[in-house]
Amino acid sequence: MKQTVGVVGVGALGSIVVKALMNGIDGYELVGVSDVQKPALDIPLLSTNDLIDAVDIIVECLPPREVPALAKAVLDKGKTLILISSSALLLYPEIEEWISASKMGRVIVPSGAISGLDAVSALKESGIESAKIMTTKPPKGLAGAPYVVENNINLDGITEKTCVFSGNAYDAAKAFPANVNVAATLSYAGAGPNNTQVEVWADPDAKGNSHEIEVTGGSSTITTRVDNLPDPSNPKSSMLAGYSIVATLRKLSKNLSVI
Ligand SMILES: NC(=O)c1ccc[n+]([C@@H]2O[C@H](COP(=O)([O-])OP(=O)(O)OC[C@H]3O[C@@H](n4cnc5c(N)ncnc54)[C@H](O)[C@@H]3O)[C@@H](O)[C@H]2O)c1
């Protein structure tokens, strides 16, 4: 029997997921979407509550500030939430309490815009000694971030690759809430938010967003780097994050999957 799916937020990433489901992913039926704007795609538009009632799985592709209300409603109804705005887990710690309290509900975080989480979670079993992620973006990709505004950082004045922030994943989520989902995701896969170091770099020569991970432990050193071109419909997002949701759905539905 097919599992039913709804997508909440049909912007840059949600559109990738909806198009993939409309083309057909074995094991799933797309019931509809929810968005505050009418999406360009020809698919039933439901209220978020009606959509949650109608499906087994909700795919979240919202701004982080909209995530707590959605997460509470999905978990209260014992459904599955595929969560791409993972920084919300750091910004709104109550979500973890709702996950613990939910009898049937669960939250699945796709790999998003980074690589190597499979190896990081394996290394965690033998102990992680250090975990670090370095995110590099064009300066304008950091515009409007609370840390940039509060510290009067002149992004236009940056003429060479410059480290603008260094701290742990909790501090990074508050400083750059829309930019560091990757740090939140790495921290949950590995060393936890307090022990995951984050550097944010502004590079005027960068064509897109790149994320480098360095995780060390007794048995291994994991180093990965992903260079993502920005999504044309939202330069702050990377298309890879949308495809990681589609890949997650495929893995969950298969009898044989590599995770
Ligand atoms: N995990 C990762 O690696 C990763 C990578 C990129 C982006 N992200 C995150 O994914 C999320 C989605 O990114 P995007 O580029 O698709 O954003 P987007 O701005 O393109 O789309 C957001 C959509 O949500 C809709 N929306 C806003 N409020 C709503 C509400 N209350 N109910 C229903 N719909 C609502 C908007 O109308 C819009 O269509 C963001 O939080 C972003 O930070 C995560």
The ligand as an SDF file (V2000), in Angstrom:
LIG
                    3D

 44 48  0  0  0  0  0  0  0  0999 V2000
   18.9490   21.4600    5.6160 N   0  0  0  0  0  0  0  0  0  0  0  0
   19.5520   22.1440    4.6470 C   0  0  0  0  0  0  0  0  0  0  0  0
   20.7000   21.8470    4.2820 O   0  0  0  0  0  0  0  0  0  0  0  0
   18.8520   23.2850    3.9920 C   0  0  0  0  0  0  0  0  0  0  0  0
   19.3740   23.8360    2.8110 C   0  0  0  0  0  0  0  0  0  0  0  0
   18.6890   24.8740    2.2070 C   0  0  0  0  0  0  0  0  0  0  0  0
   17.5290   25.4140    2.7890 C   0  0  0  0  0  0  0  0  0  0  0  0
   17.0700   24.8770    3.9640 N   0  0  0  0  0  0  0  0  0  0  0  0
   15.8530   25.4030    4.6070 C   0  0  0  0  0  0  0  0  0  0  0  0
   14.7240   24.8860    3.9120 O   0  0  0  0  0  0  0  0  0  0  0  0
   13.6160   25.7650    4.1140 C   0  0  0  0  0  0  0  0  0  0  0  0
   12.9090   26.0000    2.7900 C   0  0  0  0  0  0  0  0  0  0  0  0
   13.8000   26.6530    1.9000 O   0  0  0  0  0  0  0  0  0  0  0  0
   13.2710   27.2430    0.5040 P   0  0  0  0  0  0  0  0  0  0  0  0
   14.4820   27.7200   -0.2140 O   0  0  0  0  0  0  0  0  0  0  0  0
   12.3720   26.2880   -0.1630 O   0  0  0  0  0  0  0  0  0  0  0  0
   12.4190   28.5050    1.0260 O   0  0  0  0  0  0  0  0  0  0  0  0
   11.4270   29.4090    0.1520 P   0  0  0  0  0  0  0  0  0  0  0  0
   11.4150   30.7360    0.8330 O   0  0  0  0  0  0  0  0  0  0  0  0
   11.7680   29.3400   -1.2890 O   0  0  0  0  0  0  0  0  0  0  0  0
    9.9950   28.6980    0.3530 O   0  0  0  0  0  0  0  0  0  0  0  0
    9.2600   28.7790    1.5660 C   0  0  0  0  0  0  0  0  0  0  0  0
    7.7950   28.5720    1.2240 C   0  0  0  0  0  0  0  0  0  0  0  0
    7.0400   28.5120    2.4310 O   0  0  0  0  0  0  0  0  0  0  0  0
    5.8280   29.2400    2.2360 C   0  0  0  0  0  0  0  0  0  0  0  0
    5.2860   29.6070    3.5380 N   0  0  0  0  0  0  0  0  0  0  0  0
    5.6910   30.5770    4.3790 C   0  0  0  0  0  0  0  0  0  0  0  0
    4.9480   30.5670    5.5060 N   0  0  0  0  0  0  0  0  0  0  0  0
    4.0580   29.5510    5.3730 C   0  0  0  0  0  0  0  0  0  0  0  0
    3.0350   29.0030    6.2090 C   0  0  0  0  0  0  0  0  0  0  0  0
    2.7920   29.5080    7.4340 N   0  0  0  0  0  0  0  0  0  0  0  0
    2.3190   27.9590    5.7550 N   0  0  0  0  0  0  0  0  0  0  0  0
    2.5370   27.4260    4.5290 C   0  0  0  0  0  0  0  0  0  0  0  0
    3.5140   27.8950    3.6810 N   0  0  0  0  0  0  0  0  0  0  0  0
    4.2580   28.9280    4.1050 C   0  0  0  0  0  0  0  0  0  0  0  0
    6.2450   30.4140    1.3670 C   0  0  0  0  0  0  0  0  0  0  0  0
    5.1320   31.0090    0.7140 O   0  0  0  0  0  0  0  0  0  0  0  0
    7.2000   29.7290    0.3860 C   0  0  0  0  0  0  0  0  0  0  0  0
    6.5170   29.2020   -0.7310 O   0  0  0  0  0  0  0  0  0  0  0  0
   14.2030   27.0340    4.7540 C   0  0  0  0  0  0  0  0  0  0  0  0
   13.9650   27.0490    6.1560 O   0  0  0  0  0  0  0  0  0  0  0  0
   15.7000   26.9050    4.5170 C   0  0  0  0  0  0  0  0  0  0  0  0
   16.4560   27.5650    5.5240 O   0  0  0  0  0  0  0  0  0  0  0  0
   17.6790   23.8120    4.5540 C   0  0  0  0  0  0  0  0  0  0  0  0
  1  2  1  0
  2  3  2  0
  2  4  1  0
  4  5  1  0
  4 44  2  0
  5  6  2  0
  6  7  1  0
  7  8  2  0
  8  9  1  0
  8 44  1  0
  9 10  1  0
  9 42  1  0
 10 11  1  0
 11 12  1  0
 11 40  1  0
 12 13  1  0
 13 14  1  0
 14 15  2  0
 14 16  1  0
 14 17  1  0
 17 18  1  0
 18 19  2  0
 18 20  1  0
 18 21  1  0
 21 22  1  0
 22 23  1  0
 23 24  1  0
 23 38  1  0
 24 25  1  0
 25 26  1  0
 25 36  1  0
 26 27  1  0
 26 35  1  0
 27 28  2  0
 28 29  1  0
 29 30  1  0
 29 35  2  0
 30 31  1  0
 30 32  2  0
 32 33  1  0
 33 34  2  0
 34 35  1  0
 36 37  1  0
 36 38  1  0
 38 39  1  0
 40 41  1  0
 40 42  1  0
 42 43  1  0
M  CHG  2   8   1  16  -1
M  END
$$$$
